[in-house]
Amino acid sequence: MLSDGQGGISYNFGEVLPVTVSGQVYQDTNGNNVLNTGEPGISGVTLTLSGTNDLGQAISATTTTLANAPTASAPPATATYFGRHLPDRGDLPSGYLTGAAAVGTVNGIADGTVVSATNISSIALTSGQNGINYLFGDVQPVTLSGTVYQDTNGNNAFNTGEPGISGVTLTLSGTNNLGQAITATTTTASNGTYSFSTSLALRPAPTRSSRPSRVASCSAPRR
């Protein structure tokens, strides 16, 4: 209310631009916890963005990855929490294990903190900013199989007709893509064959760049 002769000044209205957060959920085919050229995206994974916006309001938004494409979400927020929505790991793609997460950038500067393989926290965005390259990698379990056999002719080669040996225990040990020491055991079947299979949820080990087909940190099975 203004009285006779008064003037009201500096009645301002501020607006903000929405922000975006984007990245990719990908298959870490070489198990090195880094998105490399040629590694495919994984579709159908749900992600959740939550936090507090510039009005102090709690926000929550979800999005789903597209086929082999980046994911994006765009609520206006100044403090966000970005993560794979895995209350019961129900959206983990069939046949995959969680790998590693990587912080993206805002205006070319790393912004956020990796909490776990499925969560990145403390991303701060102001009006009109875009957070990019927030990554979540998944890996597929690995298998290793072979045969324990009777070398009847003693030539150190597995020849047709040589029988397998059943009931032999083998151990696989080494280090997986998370840097964790692993040990798995299996026993040969009646025909001498064995397999360290996906039922053991074995993770890949990083490969040498010069020998991409050779596992660098996983020993051969030992009897």
Secondary structure, 3 states (H helix, E strand, C coil): CCCCCCCCCCCCCCCCCCCEEEEEEEECCCCCCCCCCCCCECCCCEEEEEEECCCCCEEEEEEECCCCCCEEECCCCCEEEEEECCCCCCCCCCCCEEEEEECCEECCEECCEEEECCEEEEEECCCCCEEEEEEEEEECCCCEEEECECCCCCCCCCCCCCCECCCCEEEEEEECCCCCEEEEEEECCCCCEEEECHHHCCCCCCECCCCCCCECCECCCEC
